[in-house]
Amino acid sequence: AQKVTQAQTEISVVEKEDVTLDCVYETRDTTYYLFWYKQPPSGELVFLIRRNSFDEQNEISGRYSWNFQKSTSSFNFTITASQVVDSAVYFCALSGSTGGFKTIFGAGTRLFVKA
Amino acid sequence: ETGVTQTPRHLVMGMTNKKSLKCEQHLGHNAMYWYKQSAKKPLELMFVYNFKEQTENNSVPSRFSPECPNSSHLFLHLHTLQPEDSALYLCASSQDPTGGVNTEAFFGQGTRLTVV
């Protein structure tokens, strides 16, 4: 079975703080993909990153960085120097060959960034 | 127009009404999806269409009826819904994932449905 766990339901930080959103996944597939999406108050999910299971390199994009560790089945997301505009719900997702590459989403983490 | 567009953005309907949600994508994708997002619940995949063919029905009640006339349009027909069906309904599209190379999904802004 495939599963994505985002243990943090809500996180509240003050602007300019760094914050890490945790994501732990379960899969028996050797080929799978991991994603992060952002859902601002407007509703649509905005794609942030895709990572395949064979690429464990960490990635940095501006203030965003991702730490993929297969040994702990984690794909954590860090926002550096958070801003009010980062306030949103963030979803981690998994898609694997066993499930026909159907995307499974975590429950999401709601991030509040206060000015 | 670009991206994934959903209409209407908000819908209030009675339990005996019939309504339809519409989704349109201009990304050249072959797969389209309906998701349901209820308060305090994970995103639930409802239906998947690949190349206009339904490939997934995630045990969705028959009061939800999808239709995919072409690879750019997806509808969700609603009939005799219950108050617990009130949720945000999100449409998404992606390249056909069954070839083993999965791409990210692009989402519309959703239809906020309230059943009264």
Interface residues (C-beta under 8 A of the other chain):
Chain A: T31 Y33 F35 Y37 S42 G43 E44 L45 V46 F47 R50 F91 S95 S97 G100 F101 K102 T103 F105 G106 A107 G108
Chain B: V4 K41 P42 L43 L45 V48 T55 E56 L88 L90 A92 P97 T98 G100 N102 T103 E104 A105 F106 F107 G108 Q109 G110 R112
